[in-house]
Structure formats: structure tokens, C-alpha cells
Amino acid sequence: MNAVSDTWSKPIEPPSTCPASADIVIIGGGIVGVSTAWFLAQDGVNVVLCEKGHIAGEQSSRNWGWIRKQGRDVRELPMMIESHRIWRSFEEETGEDVGYTEGGCYFLAATKKDVEKYESWMSTAREFELDTRVVQGDELANHIENTSQTWPGALYTASDGRAEPHKAAAAIARVASRLGATILTGCAVRGLETEAGSVSAVVTEHGTIKTSAVLCAAGAWSSMFCRSLGISLPQLKVKGTVARTAPGPKILDGQCFDKRVAIRRRQDGGYTVAHGGGNLLHPITPSTFRFAFKFLPALKQEFGSMGLTINGDFFTELATPVRWALDRESPFEKQRVLNPAPSRRTLRRIRKNLNEVFPALKNTAFVETWAGMIETTPDVVPVIGPEERLPGFFIATGLSGHGFGIGPGVGKAAAGMLTGKDSGIDIRPFRLSRFFDGSPIRMGPAL
Ligand SMILES: Cc1cc2nc3c(=O)[nH]c(=O)nc-3n(C[C@H](O)[C@H](O)[C@H](O)COP(=O)(O)OP(=O)(O)OC[C@H]3O[C@@H](n4cnc5c(N)ncnc54)[C@H](O)[C@@H]3O)c2cc1C
């Protein structure tokens, strides 16, 4: 059974009808889009979500499933703490299974210097009253079983959780739909119509929806969508390769990150595994050159853990127009699901490292492999906010490789932004203008 890739490999299910109007239209059915729809539906808002492919067909089903507070940028922590609260109560509140459980999260230190870095993050942990600790010696050895390694220490948060990405966004979409949200799949948004400079309608491949408010939650496509409206959103993509194992012997309950292997226990008793350090591959495209200057700090921080490649993506992007007619097929329909091939080389390295670090899993086979395109902003922190130059257009995107865990929190914040209701989450640190108003590009901790 291909438990994960079933999410995106099934036939597209287009809508039978398209609503003529809505209070709010959401573009994108990833964790951000469905969570926003859920919070809006709870408030009785008439919301329509348009997804060009499948719910969670892209990043939101392909990720590792880590839900962590530790190691985050301080700007994200209040929203992440709220997100954690939402994950904790979701199953009881809705009756839906998303595989949420708390087995703890470990960042495993390769050197004493790493331990010092973790210790320096403890002041943030204390400020936000997290249960994060630096663990060492026997205590660490007791937490992680069946390993050939000893680590000088680890950053550890017992309450950090995990869920099953191939279940989660679909479950949230179902709950939103039960509360009255309209969820359309196989329904690409081609662009917007405006009246007197403000949003007046969303043009989809299946018809036009009159609305005065639109949320762009289009994941890796957000930059291209915004560019078609004349809005610059700095965003680049990196490919991550992942494997799923058959059920295997226990090594830990939660998830851990070592420079060679990142591993999470799955609900089915198997593991989701990836390369810890050298997992990411950035395919160079024209956007790389357009945004190069803004991404310099991120490139410096990630140098060593990221490879560069040039492939067909360069020419695909080069051949994609900046604007297109809204009555013809758009680039979003041409590529319904962004489905990059997993890197065979990375898979070989994951297998080798897994065997070395956790020899007990040597005979536990990889039963499924896939890749996902992660989108990232220059400071690796989301963009959430209204776009002042186009009243009625709002953005919640750029979750930068750690958006699954914080997704429900982003959804709550985005719903508040759209209705004016106080979500209790300050979204000002996430405004798009931070990349253009001379603010320094501030990176989070490099743990
Ligand atoms: C390999 C990998 C590992 C990761 N591991 C973790 C992890 O362990 N923990 C964690 O917190 N995060 C992780 N992430 C990151 C996380 O998956 C993402 O940050 C998050 O899923 C982004 O959600 P989203 O809703 O913004 O975007 P997406 O899930 O990408 O959804 C965007 C949706 O918009 C749709 N769309 C785009 N344009 C249009 C259009 N014009 N019309 C209609 N629909 C459109 C797309 O089809 C897509 O389904 C990982 C990501 C990957 C790829």
C-alpha cells in the first residue's frame, strides 16, 4: 500500500459546480488553506477553497510530520504554541484521526559546540516557558534505543509532537466542509478581477466567483501567482527526498535529527526517514537570479547542507509567462501536482546512514519513497498579511520547510486577518514589506 503517495496519485476530482459568490476565497488546499477554511467556517463565514490538484497533494502530505516548538525563530513561537494547542485538541474536538501524538523531539549534537548552541537556545525556551531541555549522558542513551552512536548531548522537548501528514490536511478539510466550507479540488485559480482597484472576483478554470477577499495560500506557487498581479514575493524552492519504512523495532517514540539521518516514528510502527544534513537540493531557475541578493543570508546559513542543480525546471520557469489570459488554460492547470522525483543518490545515502546509526533497522525495508518541493522565504519565516497595493488580496505562505506543525496556527491567524476577529496572534512580524522596506534580513537560530 502506498499510504503517502495515494494522496496525490489518484485521479483529479473536479467540482460539478462552482459557486457564483463567496465572502472569502482561499487559493490552495494545503495545511494553511484548509486550516484557514476550518477557522472561517467555525465563524459561519461563507468560504470557498480552490485547490488545483488534490487536498495536500504537494508539501502538506509529503513532509516528515514533525510538530515542533524547539529551535524555532522567536517570531514564530507564539503562533507555534497556539498551533500545538490546536493539534492537541483536534482529534477529541472533531473525531478525526490525524495520528497526533507526543513522543518528543531531539536535535542530536555532533560536537560539543553543537551542545553549546543548544544551551544558548535555552534562554528562548525559558522566555516562552517551553519544556525544552539539553539532555546528555545516560538520560539521552535511555531515550534513544538500538543505536550504534553516542552523542555529546541533545536539545529535547518532550511535548513536541508528530502527526501523519497524508491524513491531517484531508481531515481538517473534511471538518471545514462539515461546518459549511466549500472545498473544490481540480479547480485552479487562474487570476483575479478587480473593480476600482480592489479584488472583485476570482477566476477559476470552472467559472468566476464574485468575492471581495482572497487568500493566497498557494505554497510553492505563491510567488508566481503574486507576480502575475504585479506583486513581488521572494520565494525559492528546494527538493527534499523522503523514505517510509515497514514497521520495525523501536528506536524512539518521537523524532530525532542527526546530521546523517532524520527519523520519525510513524503511527503504523514504521519510520519516516530522510537525510539529516545533505538532504536539500535547489534547482536553479530564473527566480534564483531574481531573488539571489535577498537569499544570501539563508544561503550562507544553509551552505553545506544544500546542493545546487540545474535541470528542466530552469527552462520550464523561463518558458512560463509572467501574465496570461484568464479565459485560457493557465500554468496552474498545466502542472496540477508538483511531483518531483526522489533523488536516488540521496536515498542511497539515507539507507547507508540509517543502517550505520540505527543498525536495528538494517533489515527494515523502505516500502515507499517520494520527494517534495519545499518553498522558502529569504529569512525562512512565513509571509502573512494583507497586500496594501491590492485591497482584498491577502497572503499566508512561505512556511519554509517547517509549516506543517505551525499550519493550524497560521490558519487561525489568517482567518483572524480576513475577518478582523482577534486571533490573539500578532502577524506584524510576517508582513511581506519586511523584504523591501530596508529591514535587515534576520535569520532564526542555526541549530
Ligand atoms: C520533504 C519535506 C519535509 C518537511 N518536513 C516538515 C516537518 O517535519 N514539519 C513541518 O512542520 N514542516 C515540514 N515541511 C514543510 C511543510 O510541509 C510545509 O511548510 C507546509 O506543508 C506548507 O503548507 P502550505 O499549505 O503553505 O502549502 P502546500 O501544502 O504546498 O499547499 C499549497 C497548495 O496550493 C495549491 N495551489 C497552488 N496554486 C494554485 C492555484 N493557482 N489554484 C489552486 N490551487 C493552487 C497547490 O496545488 C498546493 O496543493 C516539509 C516539507 C517537505 C516537502
The ligand as a Tripos MOL2 file, in Angstrom:
@<TRIPOS>MOLECULE
LIG
   53    58     1     0     0
SMALL
NO_CHARGES

@<TRIPOS>ATOM
      1 C1         10.1740   16.8030    2.3390 C.3       1 LIG1
      2 C2          9.5390   17.7850    3.2710 C.ar      1 LIG1
      3 C3          9.6830   17.6480    4.6420 C.ar      1 LIG1
      4 C4          9.0680   18.5500    5.5120 C.ar      1 LIG1
      5 N1          9.0580   18.2960    6.8560 N.ar      1 LIG1
      6 C5          8.3280   19.0770    7.6890 C.ar      1 LIG1
      7 C6          8.1440   18.7240    9.0460 C.ar      1 LIG1
      8 O1          8.5800   17.6660    9.5070 O.2       1 LIG1
      9 N2          7.4500   19.5750    9.8490 N.ar      1 LIG1
     10 C7          6.9110   20.7240    9.3790 C.ar      1 LIG1
     11 O2          6.3370   21.4760   10.1810 O.2       1 LIG1
     12 N3          7.0010   21.0480    8.0580 N.ar      1 LIG1
     13 C8          7.6730   20.2490    7.2080 C.ar      1 LIG1
     14 N4          7.7500   20.5410    5.8700 N.ar      1 LIG1
     15 C9          7.1560   21.7970    5.3850 C.3       1 LIG1
     16 C10         5.6410   21.7250    5.2540 C.3       1 LIG1
     17 O3          5.2510   20.5600    4.5580 O.3       1 LIG1
     18 C11         5.1490   22.9580    4.5020 C.3       1 LIG1
     19 O4          5.7010   24.1300    5.0910 O.3       1 LIG1
     20 C12         3.6250   23.0950    4.5430 C.3       1 LIG1
     21 O5          3.0210   21.8750    4.1870 O.3       1 LIG1
     22 C13         3.1780   24.1910    3.5950 C.3       1 LIG1
     23 O6          1.7810   24.1910    3.5660 O.3       1 LIG1
     24 P1          1.0250   25.1570    2.5530 P.3       1 LIG1
     25 O7         -0.4140   24.9490    2.7830 O.co2     1 LIG1
     26 O8          1.5790   26.5310    2.6810 O.co2     1 LIG1
     27 O9          1.4870   24.6770    1.0920 O.3       1 LIG1
     28 P2          1.1740   23.3490    0.2580 P.3       1 LIG1
     29 O10         0.9790   22.1740    1.1040 O.co2     1 LIG1
     30 O11         2.2440   23.2620   -0.7660 O.co2     1 LIG1
     31 O12        -0.2170   23.6730   -0.4260 O.3       1 LIG1
     32 C14        -0.3560   24.6620   -1.4220 C.3       1 LIG1
     33 C15        -1.4460   24.1740   -2.3540 C.3       1 LIG1
     34 O13        -1.8150   25.2320   -3.2350 O.3       1 LIG1
     35 C16        -2.2250   24.6610   -4.4550 C.3       1 LIG1
     36 N5         -2.2110   25.7160   -5.4940 N.ar      1 LIG1
     37 C17        -1.1500   26.4230   -5.9180 C.ar      1 LIG1
     38 N6         -1.5170   27.3240   -6.8390 N.ar      1 LIG1
     39 C18        -2.8490   27.1780   -7.0110 C.ar      1 LIG1
     40 C19        -3.7950   27.8240   -7.8470 C.ar      1 LIG1
     41 N7         -3.4580   28.8230   -8.6850 N.pl3     1 LIG1
     42 N8         -5.0930   27.4060   -7.7860 N.ar      1 LIG1
     43 C20        -5.4650   26.4200   -6.9270 C.ar      1 LIG1
     44 N9         -4.5960   25.7680   -6.1250 N.ar      1 LIG1
     45 C21        -3.2960   26.1560   -6.1540 C.ar      1 LIG1
     46 C22        -1.2010   23.5620   -4.6830 C.3       1 LIG1
     47 O14        -1.6700   22.5990   -5.5810 O.3       1 LIG1
     48 C23        -0.9940   23.0260   -3.2590 C.3       1 LIG1
     49 O15        -1.7840   21.8810   -3.0020 O.3       1 LIG1
     50 C24         8.3560   19.6670    4.9810 C.ar      1 LIG1
     51 C25         8.2070   19.8040    3.5920 C.ar      1 LIG1
     52 C26         8.7460   18.8480    2.7470 C.ar      1 LIG1
     53 C27         8.4950   18.9650    1.2610 C.3       1 LIG1
@<TRIPOS>BOND
     1     1     2 1
     2     2     3 ar
     3     2    52 ar
     4     3     4 ar
     5     4     5 ar
     6     4    50 ar
     7     5     6 ar
     8     6     7 ar
     9     6    13 1
    10     7     8 2
    11     7     9 ar
    12     9    10 ar
    13    10    11 2
    14    10    12 ar
    15    12    13 ar
    16    13    14 ar
    17    14    15 1
    18    14    50 ar
    19    15    16 1
    20    16    17 1
    21    16    18 1
    22    18    19 1
    23    18    20 1
    24    20    21 1
    25    20    22 1
    26    22    23 1
    27    23    24 1
    28    24    25 2
    29    24    26 1
    30    24    27 1
    31    27    28 1
    32    28    29 2
    33    28    30 1
    34    28    31 1
    35    31    32 1
    36    32    33 1
    37    33    34 1
    38    33    48 1
    39    34    35 1
    40    35    36 1
    41    35    46 1
    42    36    37 ar
    43    36    45 ar
    44    37    38 ar
    45    38    39 ar
    46    39    40 ar
    47    39    45 ar
    48    40    41 1
    49    40    42 ar
    50    42    43 ar
    51    43    44 ar
    52    44    45 ar
    53    46    47 1
    54    46    48 1
    55    48    49 1
    56    50    51 ar
    57    51    52 ar
    58    52    53 1
@<TRIPOS>SUBSTRUCTURE
     1 LIG1         1 GROUP 0 **** ****
